[in-house]
Amino acid sequence: MPTAVTHLISAREFFEMPEPADGSRQELVRGEIHVMPPGGGLHGVCCSRVDRRIGNYVDAHKLGEVASNDTGFITAQEPDSVRGPDVAFWSKERLKEIPIGYMTMAPDLAVEVLSPSNTSKLIREKLGEYFERGVRMVWVLAPEDRTLTIYRAADQGRIYHETATISGEDVLPGFECKVSDFLP
């Protein structure tokens, strides 16, 4: 839910704000702060597993950078939006320098791990913003359903069940694992 604001907030102002005292996560959507409750245990464990699997692979093959913990990247400007995928990968060819502030370059791969507060509408909005900004592939992991959906466009997803093996395709070349590797 958006919080009350007297003016639209820029990405720079959002970055300079202190962390919320209650530990909640936030995103900036068209200049308004949206507060999201913490994702819970299952969400956190799955995020950690995804980050470790992808991060270890990327490091071992020197492919680029992986970020987690809702690292922000700017998906729109004037008014600004800053979204934070649960895990994101940037190839070394695309990300030349890691900024102190939010990433202006969209990741090659964005991973969203569903939590109880995620709605279909919210995920559709994020998919639209991600692909408009240049994300090449999005994975949406649904821990409760034990599925992962791979999107190459906002309106085209392919569902994989926990026993399926997925690949990084041309975005994360050579990467393969079972969906169940991301699940406790």
N, C-alpha and C positions, 0 to 999 in steps of 0.2 A: 504494500500500500504506500502511495506517495505521502510524504510528510508535508505539512503546510509550509509554503515558502512565500516570501514577499517578492522575490525576483528569481529569475532563472539563474542557476548556478553554472559556471563554466567548469570545464575539466580541470583547469589549473586550481580554481578555488576548492573544488572537490578533493583534489590531491592534498592540498594544504590543510584540510580539516583534520582535527584529532580523531583517533580511533574512537568509535562509540564506546561509552563507558559500560554498556550492557553486553558488549562482546558480539553484538549482531553484525551481520554482513550487510553491505550496502552496494547498490549500483546507481549510477546516474543515468536517468532515462529522460531525454529531451529536456534537460535542465532541472529536473526534479529528482530528489533523492528517494529511492525505493529501498525500504528496509526489509531484509529477509531474515527470518529466524535461523539460528544454527541448524545445520542439516541433520544432526543426530548421529548416533553410533554407526549404523549401517552405511550411511552416506560417507562418513569420514574414513572408514576402513576401506571402502571401495575406491575413494579418491586416492588414498595412499597406495593401494595396489596398482592402480592405473599409472600413477606418477612413477612408481619404482620400475615397473615393467618398461614403460616407454623411455624414461630417463636413463636407465641402465643401457638400453639398446642404443640410444642416441649418443651417449658418452662413449661407449665401446667402439662405435663406428664413426665418431667425430662428424655427426650430421648437422649439428646446430645446438639449439638451446631448448630446454623444457622448463616450464614454469607451472607452479601450482598455487593453491591458496587464493584463488580468485584474482590473480594478477590482472590488473585492468588494462584494457586496450580501448582506444577511442573508436567507436563505431559510427559516430555522427558528430557533426559540428553545426553550431548556430541554429537551434540549441544543441548543446553537447550531450552525448551519451557515452558512458564508460561502462562496458560490460566486463565481467570477470569469469571466463570459463573455469571450471574446476581444475583442468589440466590443459596446457596448450604447448604446441611444438612450433618453433620457427626454424626453418632451414638456414644454414650458414650463408647460403647464397642470397637470401632475402633479408636477414637481420644482420646488418654490419656492425651495429653498436647497441648495447643494452642501455636504455636511458634510465635516469634516476626516477623520472616520473612515469606516467603511463606510456605504454607502447602506442606508437602511431601506426605501425605496420601490423596488419592483421596476421594472426598465426596461420601457418599452413594447415594445421590440425587443431581443432578445438574439441574438447571433451566435456560434456555435461553429464554429471551423475545425478539422476533424479532423487529428490528428497520429498518428504511429505508436503512441503509448501510449493513445490513446482506444480504448475497447472499446464494443461495442453496449450492454452493461450500464450502463457509466458514462454514456453519452449518454441512455439511457432514464431513469436516476435523475435526471439534471439536468433533463430535460424535465419530469418529474413535479414536481420542486421548483419549477421556474420557473413553471409554470402554476398550481400551488397558491398561489404567492405573488402572482400577479396579472400576470405577463408576458402581453402580448397576442399576441405573435407571436415565433417562434424560427426562425432560419435556421441550418441545418447545412450548411456547405460542405465537400464531400469533394474536396480537390484532386486526389488520385490518380485518382478516378473521373470528375473533371471534371463534377460535379453539385452542385446545391444543393437541399436539401429544405426546403420551407416548412411549418411547423407552426402551426396555430391552436388545437390541442389536443394533449396529450401523445401521444395514440394515433392522430392523423390528420395524416399528412404527404403532401405532393405533391412529387414529384421533377421537377426541371427540369435538362435537359442543357445543356452549355456554349453552344449556339447559341440557347437560349431567352432571351426577355426577361422579366425579373421586375419586379414593382412593389412599392411599399411599402404598397399597398392603403390602408385607412383608418388604418393605424398611422403611416405615413410618406407622407402624401398628395403625389401628384405625382412621387414618386421612381420612376425606371425605369432599368434598365441590363441588359445581357446578363450571363449568368452568367460568360462568358469575360472580362468586364471585371475580375473578381476573381482571375483566374488568370494566371500567367506563360506 
